[in-house]
Amino acid sequence: MKESGDTLILYMLIGAIFYFIYKRWIAPLFRDPKEPEPIQSVYGTIIKEKGYELIRPKETLAFSMEVDEHAYESRIYIDGIASKEDQYFLVVGAKNRKPIRFSGAAIRDTFLHYVLLFDVDGILYVDKHKREVRVITFELPEIERRSKKSSISIWPTVLLIILSVVLGWNYLI
């Protein structure tokens, strides 16, 4: 049996479904894209003076590692990502409690993992008290990596397949 309110509730449900479909997928197509808000940061103003643009703010990257079946957790902190002329740089702020000694080994130990992990063109080391930006870049040699699979030749496999096809064809004839 059909009650008098059943049709009204059905139409209300259909209307609600269309309303949510419109709000979720159709209405955004007709909105003007908003200009992204500039990122506010102490480091952002300093590097902007030097011609760089801060494109991502402070970030924490959490990761896990395993050593002999023991799992460890850790984090890497960066103070931002900046760009200049199609190059990308990590922004790392100077720490008063942990000053950097600028020697080859100290720079390598402090910054190389950032460049390898984030695949950037360099590091902007920013001292906010002196309002100084130091650009650190690394020139790394290309390393040829060999895998175990590449050392195995494919030719014995190809010859075996050709031989089995020829022998199988002769068997059928």
C-alpha positions, 0 to 999 in steps of 0.5 A: 500500500502506498501512504500519502507521505511516501511520495513526498519523502521519496522526492525529498530524498532525491532532491537531497541527493541532487543537492549534494551532487551539485555542491560536490561536483558541479558548483566548483566548476563555476567558481573562480579559482582563488589566489593562494595565500602567501606563506607567512614565515620568518624565513620566508621574508628573509629569503624573499629579500634574496630573490627566493620564493617560499612555496611550502612552509615548515614541515615534519617528515616522519619515517621508520627504519629497521635494523636487524628486525628492530623497528625505529621511528624518527623525524626530519624537520625542514623549515620550508621549500623555496624556489628560484628560476625552476630550481628548488631548495630546502630551507633550513634555519640556523640553530643557536644551540647547534651552530654549523662549522663550515667545513667539508665534512661538517656540511656533508654530515649536516646537509647531504641527507636532505639533498638525497632524501628530497632530491632538491637542487640545494639547501638555503641555510638561513640565519634569522638573527644575522638575516643571512642566507647561505646557498649550499649545493652538492655536485654528486657523481652518477652512481651506476647501480647494478641489480642481481637481475641485470647480471643474468643474461637473457640469451640462454632463456631466449635460446631455450624457448626457440629450441623448444619451439623448433623441437615441438614443431618437428614433433607435430609434423 
